[in-house]
């Protein structure tokens, strides 16, 4: 009989847990919580909601903890959430429909990062109170004994999913069941020390598998965020070639780890450390191995061309970014690369070409978080005459 088991990992989540469990009330048939050592009110809240609690000693391994819950779940399908997430009310019907779809092996759900802890659900989903664009994450899947997570951090189902797809046991499909995530609120993330913990675990994963390009991309992106571009470049360049070779020899139909995160993180690091030619090669090599034209890779390609002073090519590449607005992908799209940030970079390129009036016209269209910088750019532009080139 079709039934949904909510499977979670928890540890000291009394702040968020009740909200998460309330968001799935009436949808799921079972609550399975794997507790890795709570000493606050987490377990009391779990029992109030009727959850089955599995005690699991923490071993620096998120995949092992998640699999401990899957091993005891009794439903036909698993829904995976974290305590700082909420399933949007609008997603209940979509998941009920997916539950009866015999083609589905794994469902990808859109995840929306809230910008504050009190952001209303409807404003997060509309984008008004969201950080970046939504990314599609694998959170709903058929409970099969061979479908399990791997990796200590940024755990993934991809390897076992490929085995089951190869046996004709189903497909990965998008499901319009949005998740609202509060864990990316900057003040919360800093207070919990998650970046430091993840840095340590990501390095352990790469010690075990130096060719894990997806993990190298996670680590390089985190290093870039804290201003360590040279180290990000070293991490990415060690991994890029073996990662791409591994992708190239995979059988047809095999889902490789995505090249997007490593591609843009490494390319940005290469630009920032004075190697735009290398960045251009990185962006293009990774784009060639991703099934769609991804805005993140298109943007960093344009950025590298800009630094190389190949200005006409850079403008054309930024125009591609703007055309990709509305793209949906399992890899979250960087904020602004299909809109205001791309426009701002076009304005800078036009200024470099001394097309001041064109640059001013484009800069006036820039809004959002880049409006102030665009206003500063406008102040540097000398009056000029001439027609405006459409972008």
C-alpha positions as CSV (number, residue, x, y, z in Angstrom):
1,X,0.0,0.0,0.0
2,X,1.3,3.5,-0.9
3,X,2.4,5.5,2.1
4,X,4.9,8.3,2.9
5,X,7.5,8.1,5.6
6,X,9.0,11.4,6.6
7,X,12.7,10.7,7.3
8,X,14.8,13.2,9.2
9,X,18.1,13.7,11.0
10,X,17.8,15.8,14.2
11,X,20.1,17.1,16.9
12,X,19.1,19.9,19.2
13,X,16.4,21.2,16.9
14,X,13.8,22.4,19.4
15,X,13.7,25.8,17.7
16,X,12.5,24.5,14.3
17,X,11.2,20.9,14.7
18,X,7.6,21.6,15.5
19,X,7.2,23.8,12.5
20,X,8.7,21.2,10.2
21,X,6.5,18.4,11.5
22,X,3.4,20.6,11.4
23,X,4.0,21.3,7.7
24,X,3.6,17.7,6.8
25,X,0.6,16.9,9.0
26,X,-2.2,15.2,7.1
27,X,0.2,14.1,4.3
28,X,2.7,11.7,5.7
29,X,1.8,8.3,7.3
30,X,4.9,8.0,9.5
31,X,7.5,10.2,11.1
32,X,11.0,8.7,11.5
33,X,13.5,10.9,13.3
34,X,17.2,9.8,13.6
35,X,18.6,11.6,16.6
36,X,22.3,12.0,16.8
37,X,22.6,13.2,20.4
38,X,20.0,15.9,21.3
39,X,20.1,17.3,24.8
40,X,17.4,20.0,24.5
41,X,13.7,19.6,24.0
42,X,13.9,17.9,20.5
43,X,12.9,14.5,21.6
44,X,9.9,15.7,23.6
45,X,8.6,17.6,20.6
46,X,9.2,14.5,18.4
47,X,7.2,12.3,20.8
48,X,4.4,14.9,20.9
49,X,4.0,14.5,17.2
50,X,4.0,10.7,17.4
51,X,7.4,10.3,15.8
52,X,9.4,7.1,15.9
53,X,12.9,8.0,17.2
54,X,16.0,6.1,16.2
55,X,19.1,6.8,18.2
56,X,22.3,7.0,16.1
57,X,25.8,7.8,17.3
58,X,27.2,10.7,15.3
59,X,30.2,9.6,13.2
60,X,30.8,12.7,11.0
61,X,28.7,11.0,8.3
62,X,25.4,12.5,7.2
63,X,24.8,9.7,4.7
64,X,25.1,7.0,7.4
65,X,22.6,8.9,9.6
66,X,20.1,9.3,6.8
67,X,20.4,5.7,5.8
68,X,19.7,4.7,9.4
69,X,16.2,6.2,9.0
70,X,15.6,4.7,5.6
71,X,16.5,1.3,7.0
72,X,13.6,1.3,9.5
73,X,11.0,3.3,7.5
74,X,7.8,1.3,6.7
75,X,6.3,3.4,3.9
76,X,6.4,2.8,0.2
77,X,8.1,6.3,-0.3
78,X,10.3,8.5,1.7
79,X,10.1,12.3,2.0
80,X,13.4,13.8,3.4
81,X,13.4,17.1,5.2
82,X,15.6,18.9,7.6
83,X,14.2,20.5,10.8
84,X,14.9,24.0,9.4
85,X,12.7,23.3,6.4
86,X,8.9,23.5,5.8
87,X,6.9,21.7,3.1
88,X,4.7,24.3,1.5
89,X,1.0,23.6,1.9
90,X,0.6,23.9,-1.9
91,X,2.9,20.8,-2.2
92,X,0.7,18.3,-0.5
93,X,-1.5,17.5,-3.5
94,X,1.5,17.2,-5.8
95,X,3.1,14.6,-3.6
96,X,-0.1,12.6,-3.3
97,X,-0.2,12.6,-7.0
98,X,3.4,11.5,-7.3
99,X,2.8,8.8,-4.8
100,X,0.6,7.0,-7.3
101,X,2.9,7.5,-10.3
102,X,4.5,4.1,-11.0
103,X,7.1,5.7,-13.2
104,X,8.6,7.7,-10.4
105,X,11.8,6.5,-8.7
106,X,13.0,9.8,-7.4
107,X,11.3,13.2,-7.2
108,X,13.1,16.6,-7.3
109,X,11.4,19.3,-5.2
110,X,12.1,23.1,-5.5
111,X,13.9,24.4,-2.5
112,X,13.5,28.1,-1.7
113,X,16.0,29.8,0.8
114,X,14.3,32.3,3.0
115,X,16.2,35.5,3.7
116,X,15.2,35.8,7.4
117,X,13.8,33.5,10.0
118,X,10.4,35.2,10.1
119,X,9.9,35.4,6.3
120,X,6.3,34.5,5.4
121,X,6.0,31.3,3.3
122,X,4.1,33.1,0.4
123,X,6.8,35.8,0.2
124,X,9.6,33.3,0.1
125,X,7.9,31.3,-2.6
126,X,7.2,34.5,-4.7
127,X,10.8,35.5,-4.5
128,X,10.3,38.7,-2.5
129,X,11.9,37.2,0.6
130,X,14.1,34.6,-1.0
131,X,17.9,34.3,-1.3
132,X,18.7,33.5,-4.9
133,X,16.6,31.3,-7.1
134,X,15.1,27.9,-6.1
135,X,17.1,24.8,-6.7
136,X,15.7,21.3,-7.4
137,X,16.7,18.8,-4.7
138,X,16.1,15.0,-4.5
139,X,13.8,14.7,-1.5
140,X,11.0,12.2,-2.4
141,X,11.7,8.7,-3.6
142,X,10.6,5.1,-3.6
143,X,11.8,3.2,-0.6
144,X,14.0,0.5,-2.2
145,X,16.7,-1.2,-0.2
146,X,19.3,-0.3,-2.8
147,X,18.5,3.4,-2.9
148,X,20.7,4.9,-0.3
149,X,22.8,8.0,0.4
150,X,26.6,8.1,0.0
151,X,29.2,10.7,1.2
152,X,29.8,12.2,4.6
153,X,28.5,15.6,3.7
154,X,26.4,17.0,0.8
155,X,25.2,13.4,0.7
156,X,23.8,12.1,-2.6
157,X,21.6,9.4,-4.0
158,X,23.1,9.6,-7.5
159,X,25.3,6.4,-7.5
160,X,22.5,4.1,-6.2
161,X,19.9,5.9,-8.4
162,X,22.0,5.1,-11.5
163,X,22.1,1.4,-10.6
164,X,18.3,1.3,-10.2
165,X,17.6,3.3,-13.4
166,X,19.9,0.9,-15.2
167,X,17.6,-1.9,-14.1
168,X,14.6,0.0,-15.4
169,X,13.1,0.6,-12.0
170,X,11.9,4.2,-12.6
171,X,12.9,7.7,-13.4
172,X,13.8,11.0,-11.7
173,X,11.0,13.5,-12.1
174,X,10.3,17.1,-11.0
175,X,7.5,17.5,-8.4
176,X,5.9,21.0,-7.7
177,X,6.0,20.6,-4.0
178,X,8.1,23.6,-2.7
179,X,10.3,23.5,0.4
180,X,11.0,26.6,2.4
181,X,14.5,26.5,3.9
182,X,15.6,28.7,6.7
183,X,19.1,27.3,7.1
184,X,20.8,29.8,4.7
185,X,19.8,32.8,6.8
186,X,23.3,34.3,7.3
187,X,23.0,35.0,11.0
188,X,21.8,31.5,11.8
189,X,24.4,29.8,9.7
190,X,27.2,31.8,11.3
191,X,25.9,31.0,14.8
192,X,25.8,27.3,14.2
193,X,29.3,27.0,12.8
194,X,28.1,24.9,9.8
195,X,30.7,26.2,7.4
196,X,33.6,25.1,9.6
197,X,32.1,21.7,10.1
198,X,31.4,21.2,6.4
199,X,34.9,22.3,5.5
200,X,36.3,19.6,7.6
201,X,34.0,16.9,6.3
202,X,34.4,18.0,2.6
203,X,38.1,17.6,2.9
204,X,37.7,14.1,4.3
205,X,35.5,13.2,1.4
206,X,38.1,14.4,-1.1
207,X,40.8,12.5,0.7
208,X,38.7,9.3,0.1
209,X,37.9,10.2,-3.5
210,X,40.1,12.9,-5.1
211,X,38.1,12.8,-8.3
212,X,34.8,13.8,-6.7
213,X,34.3,17.0,-8.7
214,X,31.0,17.8,-7.2
215,X,32.4,17.8,-3.7
216,X,35.4,19.8,-4.9
217,X,32.9,22.3,-6.3
218,X,31.2,22.6,-2.9
219,X,34.5,23.2,-1.1
220,X,35.8,25.7,-3.7
221,X,32.6,27.6,-3.6
222,X,32.8,27.8,0.2
223,X,36.5,28.9,0.1
224,X,35.6,31.6,-2.5
225,X,32.8,32.9,-0.2
226,X,35.4,33.6,2.6
227,X,37.9,35.2,0.3
228,X,40.4,32.3,-0.1
229,X,40.5,32.3,-4.0
230,X,44.0,30.8,-4.3
231,X,43.0,27.8,-2.2
232,X,39.7,27.4,-4.0
233,X,41.7,27.4,-7.3
234,X,44.1,24.7,-6.0
235,X,41.2,22.5,-4.8
236,X,39.4,22.8,-8.2
237,X,42.4,22.3,-10.4
238,X,43.5,19.2,-8.6
239,X,40.1,17.6,-9.3
240,X,38.9,19.0,-12.6
241,X,40.6,16.7,-15.1
242,X,40.0,13.4,-13.4
243,X,36.4,14.4,-12.8
244,X,35.9,15.2,-16.5
245,X,37.6,12.0,-17.6
246,X,35.3,10.0,-15.3
247,X,32.3,11.7,-16.8
248,X,33.4,11.0,-20.3
249,X,33.7,7.3,-19.8
250,X,30.3,6.8,-18.1
251,X,27.7,4.7,-20.0
252,X,25.0,6.5,-22.0
253,X,22.1,7.4,-19.7
254,X,24.2,7.4,-16.6
255,X,23.6,10.5,-14.4
256,X,27.0,11.9,-13.5
257,X,27.6,14.4,-10.7
258,X,26.9,17.9,-12.0
259,X,29.8,19.9,-13.4
260,X,28.1,23.2,-12.7
261,X,29.3,24.0,-9.2
262,X,33.0,23.0,-9.8
263,X,32.9,24.8,-13.1
264,X,31.8,28.2,-11.8
265,X,33.6,28.1,-8.5
266,X,36.9,27.1,-10.1
267,X,36.5,29.6,-13.0
268,X,35.8,32.5,-10.6
269,X,38.8,31.5,-8.6
270,X,41.0,31.4,-11.7
271,X,39.8,34.9,-12.7
272,X,40.3,36.2,-9.2
273,X,43.9,34.9,-9.2
274,X,44.8,36.3,-12.6
275,X,44.1,33.4,-14.9
276,X,41.1,34.3,-17.1
277,X,42.2,32.1,-20.0
278,X,42.2,29.1,-17.7
279,X,38.8,30.2,-16.4
280,X,37.4,30.4,-19.9
281,X,38.6,26.8,-20.6
282,X,37.1,25.6,-17.3
283,X,33.7,27.2,-17.9
284,X,33.4,25.8,-21.4
285,X,34.6,22.3,-20.5
286,X,32.1,22.0,-17.7
287,X,29.3,23.5,-19.8
288,X,29.9,20.9,-22.6
289,X,29.2,18.2,-20.0
290,X,26.0,19.5,-18.6
291,X,22.7,18.7,-20.3
292,X,21.4,22.3,-20.5
293,X,22.9,25.7,-20.9
294,X,23.3,26.7,-17.3
295,X,23.3,30.4,-16.3
296,X,26.1,30.1,-13.8
297,X,28.5,28.7,-16.4
298,X,27.4,31.2,-19.0
299,X,28.0,34.0,-16.6
300,X,31.5,33.0,-15.6
301,X,32.4,32.5,-19.2
302,X,31.2,36.0,-19.9
303,X,33.2,37.3,-16.9
304,X,36.4,35.6,-18.1
305,X,35.9,37.1,-21.6
306,X,35.4,40.5,-20.0
307,X,38.7,40.2,-18.1
308,X,40.4,39.1,-21.4
309,X,39.1,42.3,-23.0
310,X,37.3,40.3,-25.6
311,X,34.5,42.8,-25.1
312,X,32.1,42.0,-28.0
313,X,32.2,38.3,-27.1
314,X,31.6,39.2,-23.4
315,X,28.5,41.2,-24.3
316,X,27.2,38.4,-26.4
317,X,27.8,35.9,-23.5
318,X,26.1,38.2,-21.0
319,X,23.1,38.4,-23.4
320,X,22.9,34.6,-23.2
321,X,22.7,34.9,-19.4
322,X,19.8,37.3,-19.8
323,X,18.0,35.0,-22.2
324,X,18.3,32.2,-19.7
325,X,16.1,33.9,-17.2
326,X,13.4,31.5,-16.0
327,X,15.8,28.5,-16.4
328,X,15.1,25.7,-13.9
329,X,17.9,23.4,-12.8
330,X,18.9,21.0,-10.0
331,X,21.9,23.4,-9.6
332,X,20.8,26.6,-7.9
333,X,21.3,29.6,-10.1
334,X,23.5,32.4,-8.7
335,X,21.6,35.5,-7.7
336,X,21.4,38.1,-10.5
337,X,23.2,36.2,-13.2
338,X,20.1,36.1,-15.4
339,X,19.1,39.7,-14.6
340,X,20.5,42.7,-12.7
341,X,24.0,41.5,-12.2
342,X,24.4,40.5,-15.9
343,X,23.1,43.9,-16.9
344,X,25.6,45.7,-14.6
345,X,28.5,43.7,-16.1
346,X,27.3,44.7,-19.6
347,X,27.3,48.3,-18.5
348,X,30.9,47.9,-17.3
349,X,32.0,46.4,-20.6
350,X,30.3,49.2,-22.6
351,X,32.2,51.7,-20.4
352,X,35.5,49.9,-21.1
353,X,34.7,50.3,-24.9
354,X,34.1,54.0,-24.2
355,X,30.4,53.6,-25.3
356,X,29.4,55.9,-22.4
357,X,25.8,56.6,-23.5
358,X,25.1,52.9,-24.2
359,X,26.6,52.1,-20.8
360,X,24.4,54.7,-19.0
361,X,21.3,53.4,-20.7
362,X,22.0,49.8,-19.5
363,X,23.1,50.9,-16.0
364,X,19.7,52.7,-15.5
365,X,18.0,49.4,-16.0
366,X,19.8,47.8,-13.1
367,X,17.9,47.3,-9.9
368,X,17.8,45.1,-6.9
369,X,21.0,44.6,-4.8
370,X,23.1,46.1,-7.6
371,X,21.2,49.4,-8.0
372,X,23.6,51.4,-5.7
373,X,26.6,50.1,-7.6
374,X,24.9,51.0,-10.9
375,X,24.3,54.5,-9.7
376,X,28.0,54.8,-8.8
377,X,28.9,53.6,-12.3
378,X,26.5,56.2,-13.8
379,X,28.4,58.9,-11.9
380,X,31.6,58.0,-13.7
381,X,30.3,58.2,-17.2
382,X,31.0,61.3,-19.2
383,X,28.2,62.6,-21.5
384,X,28.4,61.2,-24.9
385,X,26.2,61.2,-28.0
386,X,25.2,58.3,-30.3
387,X,22.6,55.7,-30.6
388,X,22.0,53.0,-28.0
389,X,22.8,49.4,-28.8
390,X,20.0,47.1,-27.7
391,X,21.1,44.4,-25.2
